[in-house]
Amino acid sequence: MNRKFLLYGHGGSYNHGAEAIIKSTIKLIKNNYPNSHIILSTHFKQQDIEFGVDVHEYCERDMYYVELDKSSYVKGKYDTLIYKTTIDKIDKDTVCLSVGGDNYCYDNWRKWKVIHERAIEVGAKSVLWSCSIEPSMLCDEMVETLKSHSLITARESITYNSLLKKGLKNVELCSDVAFLLGKKKVELPNSFVVGNTLGINLSPLIVRREERKGIIVRNILNVIDYVINNTDMNIALIPHVVMSMDNDYEMLNGLYELIEKKDRVCLISDKLSASEYKYIISNCRLGIFARTHATIAGYSSCVPVLALGYSVKAEGIALDLGCEDYVVPLDEFIEERTLEKKLLKLVFNENDIRNMLKGKYELCRKNANKAISLLS
């Protein structure tokens, strides 16, 4: 059966979590609907081409109206014009998938509403796909918008239960489709010891949100110092989002420069794909990750992880895996050795955590695959 799928809400593949969702979704569609026509609405087409996102056509924003929007005092005034090429692709036979993951966690969620409303207007199917939604964001307007979707696949139980409490009947609990992402082998640095390396991912996003300036970097540096001086583990600094306005690599490079003993520390390239980062993470012994999809790469490779949590998605995904004790919310960063204490707990329980993740791995894959069957 020929079907047309429009994937929208995608910010570009330099966010390798977004790349993981997109590629996993495309693979699911092609495996289940081999004759389908897939359109990707993206903010950065060249990034997606660079990382081999295999779709039939692209839609891009109208940058003239993007610039007008920046200087407008009326929020959302130009949304319909910005996404006109995307909206024009929608007809009654289109299945629209909002693939941004956490797009409904932010104040600008209404820009995706204009695409959704077009789908409803012409009789298309509109699906909020593999999503998390911050419960505090669930105002009456958002709830009504969510109720009008054909289907919502919530990727963790906090979102799922919050939507049920608001009376939604169109929501299903499915694991994040990125649990299905494969690994792609890449050459590891000389100082990377397979099975005995601590992976660390740090993002500008959580540093911007810290309650005490400099406390997170100080915690990370103390962890690195502890690992170098008290264990035989090596350390890999692993970027996962390298957008110009939100670049993990720049932050990790600055961190690397502050490390005195570098012989057991490596800084991973910022040029790799989501599957290559997953390969690297899968070869770590443990992880401390700020980016949710770095944690998913760890969880789905049975690597015990400390998630630096700033959102419902980090907390919800960890909760569903039984790893809620290994999420470090930002408001817990009070002392400079908070993370060190958490790491010691992770090390003490690492075998139990690894075995628990092995036990839940197939269930997560099954629950991620469930999402595509719901579309029929």
LOTIDO-952469 format. One record per residue (C-alpha): residue in one letter; x, y, z. Coordinates in steps of 0.1 Angstrom, whole numbers, plus 5000, padded with zeros to 4 digits. Example, Ala and Ser with C-alpha at 12.3 -4.5 7.8 and 13.67 -1.06 7.14 Angstrom:
BEGIN
A512349555078 S513749895071 
# end
This chain:
BEGIN
M500050005000 N501450344990 R501450595019 K502750955022 F504451035054 L505351395064 L507951415093 Y508051755108 G509451935139 H512951825131 G515752075140 G518551915120 S520951625124 Y523751815142 N521451735171 H522251365170 G519351275193 A517051425166 E519051235140 A518550905160 I514750965161 I514551055124 K516650765112 S514850505134 T511450635123 I512350625086 K513650265090 L510350165107 I508350325080 K510250165052 N510249825068 N506449835073 Y505350045043 P508049975017 N506350174990 S505750485011 H506750835001 I508651015029 I508951395032 L511051555059 S510451915071 T513652035086 H515352345098 F518752245084 K518552035052 Q522352035046 Q522951875080 D520451595072 I522051535038 E525551535054 F524451255078 G522651045052 V519051095061 D517250895034 V513951055024 H512251124991 E512051504995 Y512651785019 C510752095030 E512552395045 R511552705063 D511053035045 M514053225060 Y512553565049 Y509753515074 V512053355100 E513953685101 L510753885102 D509553665131 K512753745151 S511854115151 S508154075156 Y506454165189 V503653915181 K504753565189 G503753315161 K502653585137 Y504553435108 D504453065117 T502052975088 L504353155063 I507553015078 Y506252655073 K504252715041 T506152465020 T505552195047 I501852285050 D501352285013 K502451915011 I499551795034 D496551635018 K493951385031 D496251095024 T499151225044 V500251075077 C501951365096 L504351275123 S505551545147 V509051395154 G510651655176 G510551445208 D510251735233 N508752005211 Y505752035234 C508052105264 Y508752465253 D506952795250 N507252795212 W505152475208 R502452665189 K504552685158 W504052305154 K500352355161 V499852535127 I501152225108 H498951995129 E495852215124 R496352195086 A496451815088 I493151815107 E491652065083 V492251855052 G491351515069 A494951385072 K496251185101 S498251385127 V500551195151 L502651325180 W505451075178 S507850945205 C507251245226 S507751385261 I505651665275 E506451865306 P503351825328 S503552195340 M503152295303 L499752135300 C497552445298 D493952415285 E494952525250 M497652265247 V495451985261 E492752065234 T495452055207 L496751725220 K493251575221 S492751655184 H495751445174 S494951105157 L497550935180 I500151035206 T502950785214 A504450895247 R508050765252 E507850755290 S505250695317 I505451045333 T504151195301 Y501750905295 N500150935330 S499951315328 L498051295296 L495651025309 K494951255339 K493951535315 G491451305299 L493251215267 K492150885251 N494450895221 V497750825239 E499850505239 L502950425259 C505850325236 S509650335242 D511650605223 V512150485188 A515850565192 F516150245213 L516050075178 L519050275164 G521950045153 K525650095160 K528250185134 K531750095141 V534350375142 E537950375152 L538450445189 P541150675202 N544350505217 S543450615252 F539950465250 V539950135268 V537049915257 G534949815288 N536950035312 T536250385301 L533850645317 G531950835290 I531051195299 N528651415280 L528151775290 S525752025274 P525652405274 L521852365280 I522252225315 V525052465324 R522752755314 R520152615338 E522352545368 E521352715400 R524852805412 K527252935385 G530052695376 I528952415399 I528352155372 V531752195355 R533352185390 N531551865397 I532651715364 L536251815370 N536251665405 V534851335391 I537551325364 D540151395391 Y538751115413 V538650865385 I542250945373 N543750925409 N541650645424 T540650405396 D542150235366 M539350375343 N540050605314 I537750885304 A536050985271 L534451325266 I531551255241 P529651535224 H526051455211 V524651785200 V526952015179 M524552285168 S526152625165 M523952775192 D524152465215 N527452295210 D528552015234 Y531951985217 E532952345224 M532052295261 L533851965263 N536852105245 G536952385272 L536652115299 Y539451915283 E541752215284 L541152245322 I542251885328 E545851865341 K546551485335 K545351415300 D547151085292 R544050885302 V541451125287 C540251155251 L538051405234 I535751245209 S535351405174 D532351625167 K531951485132 L530351155140 S526851025134 A524350915160 S525150545152 E528850605156 Y528350785189 K526250495200 Y529050255191 I531450455213 I529050475242 S528350105239 N532050035245 C532150245277 R531950085311 L529850365326 G528450695315 I527651045329 F525451205303 A523551535300 R521851465267 T518851225268 H519751045236 A523250985249 T521650815279 I519350615256 A522450495237 G523850385270 Y520650225283 S520150035251 S523749915251 C523349795288 V525850065300 P525050195335 V524450565333 L524050875355 A521651105337 L522051475345 G518351545345 Y516751875336 S513551755321 V510651505323 K512151295295 A515351215315 E513351135346 G510650945328 I512850725307 A515050645337 L511950565358 D510650315333 L513950135332 G514250115370 C517150365369 E515450655387 D518050655415 Y520650735389 V519251065377 V520851385391 P518451675389 L520052015385 D518752135419 E520851865436 F524052035424 I524752215456 E528152075466 E531152035444 R531351655450 T527651575445 L528451385412 E531451205427 K529151055454 K526550955428 L529350795407 L530450585436 K526950455441 L526750375403 V530050185405 F528949995436 N525749875418 E527049865383 N526649485378 D523049485391 I522249785368 R523849615338 N521849295344 M518649495349 L519149675316 K519849345298 G516549215312 K514649515299 Y516349565265 E514149345244 L511049485261 C512149835251 R512749735215 K509349565214 N507749875228 A509550095204 N508449875175 K504849895188 A504650255177 I504650175140 S501949915143 L499650175160 L499750385128 S497650125109 
# end
